[in-house]
Amino acid sequence: MLRPPTITDALRARRLLGDHLPPTPMWSYPALNATAGTTVLVKHENAQPTGAFKVRGGITLLAGLDLAERARGVVGYSTGNHAQSLAFAAARFGAPCVIVMPVNPNPAKANAVRALGAELIEAGADLTEAAEHAETVAAERGMRLVSAANEPALIAGVATAYLEIFDKEPALDAVIVPVGGGSGAAAACLAAAAVAPGCQIIATQSAASPAAHDSWESGGAPLSRPNRTRVEGLATGRSFELTQQLMRLHLADFLLVDDDAIAAAQWTMMRDAHTLAEGAGAVALAALLAHRERFAGKRVAVMCSGGNASEREILTCGGLAA
Ligand SMILES: *Cc1c(COP(=O)(O)O)cnc(C)c1O
């Protein structure tokens, strides 16, 4: 069993991240408030250098490796933002980095990883097979395999985004957090339990990939579910013990939204907040818009977790807007 990160780990991560990443902005937009019927604060993790929040975790993890581990390097399997986070952090610390993606990856994502200096290996038909290959590479080369969810250092690093939110807005009623493997929601619960216990943390996930939701509803049992969402950052077929454990600590609710509502919220984010969000970066807003009456008259932060939308997503989301 992994030791869950503590608030002390998150505070240490904040101090070290200060040397690498400035705090991201959080803004409220009158047009968005009018659409939502409440005060919405958008936390802009899309403004990170890699376009997503995960880089906070990647830098925290690399910073915590000793020199010998760093010299051997890290291996990750991912189609998207976890890959860019590891590649960015490894380059910062001069560590070798191998990313395994399933064959025929999205060329934009593959190029982003190569441009950050990582070695890209295409292996396997899906992420499960890519993960097996990544394990083999890690064993053969003596590199550190980094999971996207079962890593205390990643959660401690990601918690710094929520510490920034509560520093800026101590009296929030709720924060809505997108969930795939659950590192973001676990980090939000860790931060809120320590510094904003009166603020509700509300998780949200695509109804087409509900593993973390169903696991949380059943009290944290590890389980697998169909994984059919189009939304890349949310596409996970299983739950993870470490993140579920932290969610049980403080999560107030877990809402599911369908993929078309997520695409419509991407459009709303562009129109009302002049912000390009990827699907996973708009699901928190989608959950708020699907439950307007519940949030009416409140101050609610939505985590815009990333902006790495594909051209296809950008071209199609307007057609699904209400
Ligand atoms: C990974 C990711 C998520 C989901 O985060 P988890 O920590 O896996 O729950 C949400 N949004 C974006 C943009 C992501 O990259």
The ligand as an ORCA input file, in Angstrom:
! r2SCAN-3c Opt
* xyz 0 1
  C      -5.519     13.956    -16.552
  C      -6.507     15.031    -16.762
  C      -7.724     15.079    -16.055
  C      -8.112     14.000    -15.082
  O      -7.278     14.031    -13.980
  P      -7.066     12.777    -13.024
  O      -6.050     13.251    -12.105
  O      -6.611     11.640    -13.899
  O      -8.372     12.462    -12.411
  C      -8.555     16.149    -16.243
  N      -8.252     17.129    -17.112
  C      -7.123     17.115    -17.834
  C      -6.864     18.226    -18.783
  C      -6.198     16.074    -17.679
  O      -5.065     16.071    -18.384
*
